[in-house]
Amino acid sequence: MADDDNTTDPTREQTPTGSPNLTRRALITGGSLIGAGLVVGGTLLGQQIAGAKASPTPTTNKPPMRTFASTGLTTPVVTSWRTGTTAPGLVFVTQQVAGFNGSIMEESGEPVWIEPTTANLTDLKVQQFDGRPVLTYWTGTSTGGHGSGSGTILDDTYAKVATVRAGNGLDADLHEFNLTDRGTALITIYTVVKTDLSAVGGVTNGYVYDCHVQEVDVRTGKVLLDWSALDHIPIGDTHLTLTQDPGHDGTAAGRAFDAYHLNAVEEDGDALLVSARHTHTVYSIDRTTGKVRWRFGGKQSDIALPTDAVFAWQHDVRRHPDGTITLFDNHLYSGTDGQSGGLRFSLDETSDIATLEQTFAYDGHLGTAMGSVQVLANGNVLVGWGTDPAVTEFTYAGAAIYEATLGSISYRASRHPWVAHPSTAPDIAARAESGGVRVFASWNGATEVARWRILAGDDAATLQAAATVPRSGFETAHLVPRAKVVAVQALDSAGAVLATSRTLTV
């Protein structure tokens, strides 16, 4: 697919795009967008790009949106710049409009796939299942800083391969849906249980979110592992106070205290790496016994951190083939200043010492919550800034070479090669103009369209090629001589017909 680069000067002064005074719970409760996260200093985030149609000045709970003639799909306006060689692949985000809505886009921000049901989803990415690439995400209801739903796997036609649910009467949380090469999925779960909260100054007969990690067989739904944070991590290890999260002081089931807030699970040999945002800790969990092997960060870290590398409220912890660990250091909760960034550590588990190898920070980006770090195939690193609505690609050495301003916050961001041929037909619209008929063509999710052939005639039986034009983004428009009916054909780079739209009466 051709890259539509929308380059601007990355060295220009930029308006800060964070909203540091919003709590994470406020941002995602009920899947609704809190408007203050979109307007900073009176400036609306996002700008119109060439060929885009922005809606009128939006209300404070909706960013500027792209609309199209051929389809009713909409997506936030995205702008971008690039100054260096980026990794191959498309960019995957879940911008929050009405809930989190999934989108695959080119570097320029031009949409490729817009999730068509406007489902509330997070963690959109490409993974491997049965030896082939699949599109995966969590979908469900966002409530109180976590979620209740299931994991979804789609093939390269966007047909559903599997729905993965939690077992043991629980629901899958929105933070993680991570496939393994054994045909299983690692998921997080939040469930309310009674416990003693006196260690944090709470009631002895209180309520807490017990965070679970489950490993579930995708094909059978069998639960292979069910690990409970409450069984292995003391409540007192939390950095969250009872007053820091209003309405969740643990005095009732509906006010459960979020002591742990698990947000990432990663395979690590015969162990699991588990990130708990509210304890500021990464845990190595023995798969067999469930015991904590070691703690990295937090109040009881078993591994010494350099003073300039202490992280807080982190997300998206990952182990890499070279043994290093990356994470997104939010570095704050709310109401404070600072700078977030991606961190890469090497851990000497013999001497229990961590070394900060690299930091990926840029332009004062500050994500109070959410966020991600992805090491790409060419060695570049992609950082999603969470509640700061942007994604930045860095070289291995840490130089920022690409950035997209997303218009709205995204839980994570990632880049993947992705080739898809939708099972749906292309979409078409047409309107009569003084010079003929303007035809609009799009095909949501298609990655191989190079050109559009426009067919025109007096009826379906007389349709003939009226024009062949290059694809010019998500939707391509072209004026042809007056006709009574039109259709479009999507062509690949060799000129082969990939699909044909319905015939439309003008």
C-alpha positions in Angstrom: 0.0 0.0 0.0 1.3 3.4 -0.9 2.2 5.6 2.0 0.4 9.0 2.2 3.0 10.9 4.1 1.6 14.1 5.7 4.8 15.7 6.9 5.0 18.8 9.0 7.9 20.2 10.9 8.5 18.2 14.1 10.7 20.9 15.6 7.9 23.5 15.8 6.6 24.5 19.2 3.6 22.3 20.1 0.7 22.7 22.5 1.0 20.2 25.3 -1.6 17.5 24.7 -2.0 15.8 28.1 -4.7 16.1 30.6 -2.9 15.3 33.8 -5.7 16.2 36.1 -8.0 13.5 34.9 -8.0 10.1 36.7 -7.9 7.0 34.7 -11.2 5.8 36.2 -12.9 9.0 35.0 -11.6 8.6 31.5 -12.9 5.1 30.9 -15.9 4.7 33.2 -18.8 3.4 31.1 -16.7 3.7 27.9 -17.4 7.4 27.8 -15.0 10.2 26.8 -14.5 12.9 29.3 -14.3 16.1 27.3 -11.6 17.8 29.3 -9.2 15.3 27.8 -9.7 16.9 24.4 -9.3 20.6 25.0 -6.1 22.0 26.3 -5.6 25.7 26.9 -8.7 26.3 24.8 -7.2 24.5 21.8 -9.0 21.6 20.3 -6.7 18.6 19.6 -6.4 17.4 16.0 -6.3 19.3 12.7 -7.9 18.7 9.3 -5.7 17.0 6.8 -5.8 17.3 3.0 -8.9 15.7 1.6 -10.5 15.2 5.0 -13.9 16.6 6.0 -14.1 17.7 9.6 -17.4 18.0 11.3 -18.5 21.4 12.6 -16.9 22.6 15.8 -17.4 19.6 18.0 -18.8 19.4 21.5 -16.2 18.9 24.3 -16.8 15.2 24.3 -16.0 14.5 20.6 -12.9 15.2 18.6 -13.0 16.5 14.9 -14.2 13.6 12.8 -13.6 12.3 9.3 -16.8 11.6 7.4 -17.3 10.0 3.9 -19.8 9.9 1.1 -19.6 6.1 0.4 -20.0 4.9 4.0 -21.4 6.1 7.3 -18.2 5.1 9.1 -16.4 7.9 10.9 -13.1 8.2 12.6 -11.2 11.0 14.4 -9.0 13.3 12.3 -5.3 12.4 12.6 -2.3 14.5 11.6 1.4 13.3 11.4 4.9 14.1 10.6 7.9 11.9 9.6 11.6 12.7 9.3 13.3 9.3 9.1 12.9 5.7 8.1 10.1 4.1 9.9 9.4 0.4 10.4 7.1 -1.3 7.9 3.5 -1.8 8.7 0.3 0.0 9.5 -0.6 1.8 12.8 -3.2 0.3 15.1 -5.1 2.4 17.7 -8.3 2.5 19.7 -9.3 6.1 19.8 -11.9 7.0 22.4 -15.0 8.6 21.0 -18.1 6.8 22.2 -16.1 4.1 24.0 -12.8 2.9 22.5 -13.2 2.5 18.7 -10.7 0.5 16.7 -8.8 1.8 13.7 -6.0 0.7 11.5 -4.4 3.6 9.6 -1.5 4.5 7.4 1.3 6.6 8.8 -0.4 9.8 7.6 -3.5 8.9 9.6 -5.5 8.0 6.6 -7.8 5.2 7.7 -7.5 1.6 6.3 -10.0 -0.1 8.6 -12.6 1.4 10.9 -14.2 -1.1 13.2 -17.7 -1.1 11.6 -19.9 -1.8 14.7 -18.5 1.0 16.9 -17.9 -1.6 19.5 -16.0 -0.6 22.6 -12.7 -2.3 22.2 -9.1 -2.1 23.4 -5.7 -3.7 22.7 -6.2 -3.9 18.9 -3.2 -5.6 17.3 -1.9 -8.4 15.0 -0.9 -11.6 16.6 -0.3 -15.2 15.5 -2.9 -18.0 15.8 -2.7 -21.4 14.1 0.5 -20.2 12.4 -1.1 -17.2 10.6 -1.5 -13.5 11.4 -4.9 -12.6 13.0 -6.4 -9.3 14.2 -7.2 -9.4 17.9 -8.8 -7.1 20.5 -10.8 -7.1 23.7 -14.4 -5.9 23.5 -17.0 -5.3 26.2 -18.1 -2.8 28.8 -15.7 -0.4 30.5 -16.6 0.2 34.1 -14.7 1.8 36.9 -11.2 1.6 35.4 -11.4 -1.9 34.1 -13.7 -3.9 31.9 -16.1 -6.8 31.5 -16.1 -8.6 28.2 -14.2 -11.1 26.0 -11.3 -11.4 23.5 -12.0 -11.5 19.7 -9.9 -13.0 17.0 -10.5 -12.1 13.3 -8.9 -13.5 10.2 -7.6 -11.6 7.2 -11.2 -11.2 5.8 -12.3 -9.8 9.1 -14.4 -12.9 9.8 -14.5 -14.1 13.4 -12.2 -17.0 14.2 -12.9 -17.2 17.9 -14.3 -15.5 21.0 -12.3 -16.1 24.1 -14.0 -15.7 27.5 -12.7 -16.0 31.0 -13.6 -19.1 33.0 -14.6 -19.9 36.5 -17.6 -17.5 36.4 -15.5 -14.4 35.7 -15.3 -11.8 32.9 -12.2 -10.8 30.8 -10.9 -7.4 31.6 -10.0 -4.8 29.0 -6.3 -4.5 29.8 -4.8 -7.6 28.1 -5.6 -10.2 25.4 -2.3 -11.9 24.7 -2.0 -15.0 22.5 0.7 -17.6 23.0 2.2 -20.0 20.5 0.4 -22.9 22.3 -3.0 -21.7 21.2 -3.9 -20.1 24.5 -4.7 -16.6 25.6 -3.5 -14.7 28.6 -6.1 -12.3 30.1 -6.6 -10.1 33.1 -9.7 -10.2 35.3 -11.1 -7.9 38.0 -13.6 -9.3 40.6 -14.8 -7.9 43.9 -14.1 -9.8 47.1 -14.1 -9.1 50.8 -10.8 -8.6 52.6 -9.2 -6.7 55.5 -8.1 -3.2 54.4 -6.6 -2.1 57.7 -3.1 -2.2 56.1 -4.1 0.9 54.1 -6.2 2.5 56.8 -9.4 1.0 55.7 -12.1 -1.1 57.3 -11.4 -4.6 58.4 -14.4 -6.0 56.6 -13.8 -4.2 53.3 -14.0 -4.8 49.6 -11.2 -5.0 47.0 -10.7 -5.7 43.4 -8.9 -9.1 43.3 -7.1 -9.1 40.0 -6.7 -12.5 38.3 -4.5 -13.7 35.5 -6.0 -16.6 33.5 -4.6 -18.7 30.7 -7.4 -20.0 28.6 -7.3 -22.5 25.7 -8.7 -20.6 22.7 -10.4 -23.6 21.1 -11.9 -25.3 24.1 -12.3 -22.5 26.6 -10.5 -24.6 29.3 -8.9 -22.6 32.0 -5.2 -23.7 32.3 -4.2 -21.2 35.0 -6.0 -18.9 37.3 -3.7 -16.7 39.5 -5.0 -14.3 42.1 -3.1 -11.2 43.1 -4.8 -11.1 46.5 -3.4 -14.6 47.3 0.2 -13.5 46.7 0.6 -9.7 47.0 -0.1 -7.8 50.3 -2.7 -5.1 50.1 -0.2 -2.8 51.9 2.1 -2.8 48.8 -0.2 -0.5 47.0 0.7 3.1 46.3 -2.9 4.1 45.9 -4.6 5.7 48.9 -8.2 5.3 49.9 -8.8 9.0 49.1 -7.0 9.1 45.8 -9.7 7.3 43.9 -13.0 8.9 45.0 -15.9 6.6 45.6 -13.6 3.5 45.9 -12.6 3.4 49.6 -13.6 -0.3 50.0 -16.5 0.3 52.4 -19.0 -1.5 50.1 -19.0 -3.8 47.1 -19.8 -0.9 44.8 -16.9 1.1 46.3 -14.3 -1.7 46.0 -10.7 -0.5 46.5 -8.3 -1.0 43.5 -5.1 -2.0 45.3 -3.4 -3.8 42.4 -4.7 -2.8 39.0 -3.1 -5.5 36.8 -2.7 -4.2 33.2 -0.2 -6.5 31.4 0.7 -10.1 31.3 3.7 -11.5 29.3 5.1 -14.9 28.9 8.6 -15.3 30.3 9.8 -18.9 29.9 8.3 -21.0 32.7 7.1 -17.8 34.4 4.8 -14.9 33.7 5.6 -11.2 33.9 2.7 -9.3 35.5 2.4 -5.6 35.8 0.4 -4.0 38.7 0.0 -0.3 38.1 -1.0 0.6 41.6 1.9 -1.2 43.3 4.4 0.2 40.8 5.7 -3.3 40.4 6.5 -5.9 37.8 6.2 -9.5 39.2 7.7 -12.7 38.0 5.1 -15.4 38.7 5.9 -19.1 38.8 3.4 -20.8 36.5 3.3 -24.0 38.5 3.0 -22.7 42.1 1.7 -19.2 41.5 4.3 -17.8 43.9 6.1 -14.5 43.3 9.7 -15.2 42.2 10.8 -11.6 42.3 9.5 -8.1 42.3 10.8 -5.3 40.1 9.9 -1.8 41.4 7.6 -0.8 44.1 7.9 -0.8 47.9 9.5 -4.2 48.1 11.6 -4.5 45.0 13.9 -7.5 45.0 15.9 -5.8 42.1 17.8 -2.6 42.7 16.9 0.3 40.4 19.0 3.3 39.6 17.6 6.4 41.3 16.9 8.0 37.9 15.0 5.0 36.6 12.3 4.5 39.3 9.0 4.1 37.5 5.5 4.6 38.6 1.9 3.7 37.5 3.4 1.7 34.6 1.8 -0.1 31.7 2.6 -2.6 28.9 5.5 -4.6 30.4 7.2 -6.9 27.8 10.2 -9.2 27.8 12.3 -9.3 24.6 14.5 -12.0 22.9 17.6 -10.2 24.1 16.5 -10.5 27.7 15.6 -6.8 28.1 12.3 -5.6 29.5 10.4 -2.6 28.3 7.5 -0.8 29.9 5.6 2.5 29.6 6.4 4.7 32.6 3.4 6.9 33.2 5.3 8.3 36.1 2.3 10.0 37.7 -1.3 9.4 38.7 -3.0 12.8 38.4 -2.7 16.4 39.3 1.1 16.6 38.9 3.6 17.5 36.3 6.3 15.4 34.8 7.2 13.4 31.6 6.2 9.9 30.6 8.3 7.6 28.5 9.2 4.2 27.3 12.0 2.5 29.4 14.2 -0.4 28.4 15.9 -2.3 31.3 18.4 -5.1 31.5 18.0 -7.2 34.6 20.8 -9.2 36.3 18.8 -11.7 38.2 21.9 -13.1 39.8 23.1 -9.9 41.4 19.5 -8.4 41.5 20.5 -5.2 39.7 18.6 -3.5 37.0 20.3 -1.2 34.4 18.4 1.4 32.5 19.5 0.9 28.9 17.3 3.4 27.1 14.6 6.0 27.6 12.2 7.0 24.9 10.7 10.4 25.7 9.7 13.3 23.5 8.2 16.8 23.5 7.1 16.6 27.1 4.5 13.9 26.4 2.7 13.0 29.6 0.2 10.2 29.8 -1.5 9.9 33.2 -2.9 6.5 32.3 -2.8 3.8 29.5 0.2 3.8 27.1 2.4 1.3 25.4 5.9 0.5 24.2 6.6 -1.8 21.2 10.0 -2.8 19.9 9.6 -3.1 16.1 11.2 -5.5 13.7 13.8 -3.0 12.4 14.8 -2.0 16.0 12.7 1.1 16.1 10.5 1.7 19.1 6.9 2.8 19.0 5.4 4.6 22.0 1.7 5.2 22.5 1.2 8.0 25.0 -2.2 6.8 26.4 -4.2 9.8 27.7 -1.8 12.1 25.8 -3.4 11.4 22.4 -0.3 10.7 20.3 2.0 7.9 19.1 5.7 8.4 18.4 8.2 6.2 16.7 11.9 6.4 17.8 15.1 5.0 16.3 16.9 2.4 18.4 19.1 5.2 19.6 16.1 7.2 20.8 15.6 9.9 18.1 12.0 10.7 17.4 11.4 10.2 13.6 7.6 9.9 13.4 4.6 11.1 15.3 0.8 11.0 14.8 -1.6 13.2 16.8 -4.6 11.0 17.2 -7.3 13.5 18.1 -8.4 11.3 21.0 -6.8 9.1 23.6 -5.9 5.5 22.8 -5.3 2.7 25.3 -2.4 1.4 23.4 -0.8 1.9 19.9 1.1 -0.5 17.8 2.5 -1.1 14.3 2.2 -4.3 12.3 2.4 -5.5 8.7 -1.2 -6.5 7.8 -2.6 -7.8 4.6 -6.4 -8.2 4.4 -9.1 -8.9 1.8 -12.5 -8.1 3.3 -15.4 -10.5 2.7 -17.7 -7.5 2.2 -18.1 -5.7 -1.1 -16.7 -2.2 -1.7 -18.9 0.7 -0.9 -20.1 3.2 -3.4 -21.9 6.6 -3.6 -22.6 8.9 -6.5 -24.1 12.4 -7.0 -25.0 14.2 -10.2 -23.1 17.3 -11.0 -23.1 19.8 -13.9 -20.2 18.0 -15.5 -21.4 14.5 -15.0 -21.5 12.1 -12.1 -19.1 12.1 -9.2 -18.5 8.6 -7.9 -17.1 7.8 -4.4 -15.5 4.4 -3.7 -14.2 2.9 -0.5 -13.6 -0.6 0.9 -13.2 -0.8 4.6 -10.2 -2.9 5.7 -8.8 -3.6 2.2 -5.0 -3.3 2.1 -4.3 -4.3 -1.6 -6.3 -1.7 -3.6 -4.1 0.2 -5.9 -6.7 1.6 -8.3 -10.4 1.9 -8.8 -12.2 1.2 -12.0 -15.5 3.1 -12.4 -18.2 1.4 -14.4 -21.0 3.5 -15.9 -24.0 2.9 -18.2 -27.7 3.3 -18.8 -28.5 0.1 -16.9 -26.7 -2.9 -15.3 -26.5 -4.7 -18.6 -24.7 -1.8 -20.3 -22.1 -1.0 -17.7 -18.7 -0.2 -19.2 -15.4 1.1 -17.8 -15.6 4.9 -17.7 -12.4 5.6 -15.9 -9.6 4.0 -13.9 -8.0 6.1 -11.2 -5.4 5.6 -8.4 -6.6 5.0 -4.9 -6.4 8.3 -3.1 -6.9 7.4 0.6 -9.7 5.6 2.4 -12.3 7.1 -0.1 -11.5 7.9 -3.7 -13.7 10.3 -5.7 -13.8 10.9 -9.5 -16.1 12.7 -12.0 -17.3 10.6 -15.0 -19.6 11.5 -17.8 -23.3 11.5 -17.0 -24.8 8.0 -16.5 -27.9 6.4 -15.1 -26.1 3.6 -13.1 -22.6 3.2 -11.8 -20.4 0.6 -10.0 -16.8 0.4 -9.0 -14.2 -2.4 -9.1 -11.2 -2.5 -6.7 -8.0 -3.4 -8.6 -4.6 -4.6 -7.2 -1.2 -3.3 -8.4 -1.3 -5.8 -11.3 -4.7 -4.7 -12.4 -6.6 -7.8 -11.2 -10.1 -7.2 -10.0 -10.3 -7.8 -6.2 -14.0 -7.1 -5.8 -16.9 -5.3 -7.4 -19.4 -3.0 -5.6 -23.2 -3.1 -6.0 -24.7 -1.3 -9.0 -26.0 2.1 -7.9 -28.7 4.1 -9.7 -27.7 7.8 -9.9 
